[in-house]
Amino acid sequence: MREIRNEQLKLSAFHDQLDNGLNVYVIPREGFKQTYAMFSTKYGSIDREFVVPGADEPTIVPDGIAHFLEHKMFEQESGEDVFKTFARYGAMSNAFTSFDTTAYLFSSTDFLDENLTTLLNYVQEPYFTEENVEKEKGIIEQEIRMYDDDPAWRVYFNLIEGMYQVHPIAIDIAGTVDTIQQIDKDTLYKCYNTFYHPSNMSVVVVGDVDPVHIHALIRDNQAAKDFKRQPEIERIIQNEPTPVRRARHEEKMLISMPSMQFGFKDMSRVSGKEMIINEYATSIGLEALIGRSSPLFNRMYEEGIIDKRFSWSYDVTPRFAHSIFGGNTKDPDRVLAVVEAAFAEATEHGVSEEDFNRARCKMVGQMVAALDSARALARYFTSYTFRDADFFDIIGVMESLTLEQVNQRLREHLDPEMRTVSIVLPK
Amino acid sequence: MNQFQTREERGIYVHVLPTDKFRMNTIVATFTQELREETATPLAVLPYLLNRGSERYPTPEKLQLALDELYGASLSAIIDKKGERQVVDFSMNVPNEKFLKQGEGLFKKALGILSDVMLRPRLEDGAFLPEYVQAEKEQHKKRLAAVIDDKIVYAGERCIQEMTKGEPFAIPRLGYEERIDEITPQSLYAVYQELLKTAPIHIYVIGDVEIDQVVQDIFSVFNMERDPQLHFQAVQVQHETHEVKEVVERLAINQGKLNIGVWSNVAWESDDYAAMHVCNGVLGAFPHSKLFVNVREKHSLAYYCMSRLEGHKGIISVYAGVEFDKIDQAVDIIREQFETIKKGDISAEEMEFTISALINAYKTAMDTPTSFADFHLNGLIAGRVRTREEMIEAFQKVTVEDVVRVAQGLQFDTIYTLRNEEGNHGA
């Protein structure tokens, strides 16, 4: 067990990699009532083509299968639903699937050992039958239809689709009503066996806990299971061409006001510390440029074309990266025109020293704020681990970034050729 | 320490909870007023207007800059509805400087900004600045129109409105669209003055602070003359239903929404409140509850089917997203679950799981500073302040007989369904 310490934040993470390859992190937070635990696999909707270790040919799986698999993990051979097992020990349990991660989690204030054991066991004991797979299709179909009525999801996904030409990120995480029909138990097992190997997974536990005890519990649990070391999984993603798929997409829905998002595809493919530098140079630049106290944001706010919920984000992983800006607006084209002019100006002259300092100060504070949420801490930690980066490096990186680095990143990133727009208009 | 220390002067209550558990310090400041047709709309606009700027920070940009300088401190101002009260709610979050390289006196500076926004708005000729009022009226129209954008929330609110027609509870949190145009800078200022003078003011501070210092700082800032209102109209909790109302609305949507409004005739202040929570838990609050197990797991009719207890008014709301042609089947299954509980068909497991889940949820909330304030204020408004520990103890004592007894009083009032447009069988 190795301690990773951040003196400034007065926070430690205790890390161990087990013989089967599983990475375990325990982050003690004194005084917290809840313990939040997340068991995650580096497997999401973009892993649609891969070579099963030991096989010669690549496998292509139906869209939505990672998410389908997440649903099916809750079923157990005993017939008892996992929700129920957690309920027995007063825990709240859940799971989610993203582009590149599937995570199973619980939060509890009691019976930590029992809950942690439940989490480890159910995720490692799949039980799929033809019948229980068929039954799940009705539930997932309703989940897909629910999202079809959600304007925020529609505008977001249309944007992602508009950005990427061949990258599987453009496929809806849940798949479609048609593609989920092609999913069967054999394919689920194939995906499970490939991606749910401990060497492709991590456990993060946050709470008022004893790291030695937690590490011992997980180590013993894993030692009793028979996992052979598995070679690296070969994931196949076609090379994404540079330009976006389409510059603009519109859809109509029953909503009160147009909802828009626009963003820039980013071809950076970095990981580890380099990725953190890239991520925060870009983020500080975007916050300085269009964050809530920027002149640009306030010009649009005063003009009445955006409200305070207009926001930006920058997502970066070793396999995709993009920025997204958006909100509700009565005049999407006016917003685009104002932004276009301001972005052109920023790439030419850069953001000011003052705006840079303000943005950096704000983002450091927000990182401190995240530490008060067990959930946020566990999620951040997992996502950085999966990108071979260290969450604790972030504040140091932010403090060492220079205005020149930030302006350089803005120039690279805000390339008009890489921009796409998605608008949902009222019917 | 888990309880607030309270000091009061002139109807201003300062509740302080000193703790070094969090990396952030939190201030929540609230004005409470009776929910009334005439004042609901202007009161709803008020917090958003005040949050546009003050004497010292005269524009949204300057205000945001001041916050960013406090390491990304956040200030939100919203209107809340608690039972038949409207609550103007300001929340401030600021990092504790112990975890930052620079930054001194952040808490005191944050309190300064908050009090400035609450007490020293931008005025012109003895009323609010007309441009700001105009802009905020426009924003508020959009806020009201946007209620329809989230179909799940929309259907839930419509069901409650139909159910509580003619009672103050039916007044929407955001007020009425048709009353926005009546608002003038003078009329809004008068509503504000009335609020400053008469509304009970509760200010919560949770964080690494010293009680006497905080109390002194707050009273010296909030030093106006006041004539606080002491008595409020009691909330109408008891209801007799004679015939179940069925309301159908049609919109262009992909998935049907089913909402059922049920009177519990038990509210926050009742000795049966804990038992009603357990009853709602057995019924539909959790993944182990009857609704989830039967509607989703057994019949695959929905992705979500849950129930929620509104504590001030004593309403249980059932909500589900269901295929249009399966809504009737879902209603039948939901009815059956109510009957099952009334007959006492509740397993020991269901009781045990529900009680542990409630205890877990109440303990977990102690990790979120704002939820301390929220829970305390709910108690004050309902006229019975309980601690979370008391609630936890009460849950532990609830028996099956208690649940059956309170379940006997449950009465279906309104079945609200949102369906697709007639002749359009898109799903």
Interface residues (C-beta under 8 A of the other chain):
Chain A: Q8 L9 K10 E30 G31 F32 K33 Q34 D81 F83 K84 A87 R88 Y89 G90 A91 M92 S93 S107 S108 T109 D110 K135 E136 K137 G138 I139 I140 Q142 E143 R145 M146 D148 D149 D150 P151 M253 L254 I255 S256 M257 S259 G291 R292 S293 P295 F297 N298 Y301 E302 G304 D307 K308 N328 K330 R358 A359 C361 K362 M363 V364 G365 Q366 V368 A369 L371 D372 S373 A374 E399 K427
Chain B: T19 D20 K21 F22 R23 M24 T59 P60 E61 Q64 L65 L67 D68 E69 L70 Y71 G72 A73 S74 N93 P95 N96 K98 F99 L100 K101 A135 E138 Q139 K142 A145 A146 V147 I148 D149 D150 K151 I152 L251 A252 I253 N254 Q255 F286 P287 H288 F292 V293 R296 E297 S300 L301 A302 Y303 Y304 G321 V322 E323 E349 E352 F353 S356 A357 I359 N360 A361 K363 T364 M366 D367 T368 P369 A427
